[in-house]
Amino acid sequence: MTIEVIKYHKINGSTFMMGKFSLKIPKWGNFIIHDMSYFQKGHQRWVSFPSKQFEKDGEKKYMPYNKFEDDKTLKAFQEQVLKALDEYFKLNGN
């Protein structure tokens, strides 16, 4: 699956969130997902779908608007997105 990062906005001052970005997935009819989040903690990196913030028991929580039903598919998708981010950074700087 080819995934393209079409827009990236670096976030300064956040503990783990490095940036927000939009994806284009040509194989899905040029499907675009806006407001994805990119996180990094040490050598660990991950992305998340756009989400809605809510509070439960006095603690901030986030519910993604989209998700995969199984972890295997999510992991494969995240790997592809991280590759697309690496390519974007290589071409556009970090």
Protein Blocks (a to p, Z undefined) as FASTA:
>chain_A
ZZddfbdcddehiaklnbdcddddfknoopacehiacddehjbccdddddddddeehiac
dddfbdcfbfklmmmmmmmmmmmmmmmmmmnoZZ
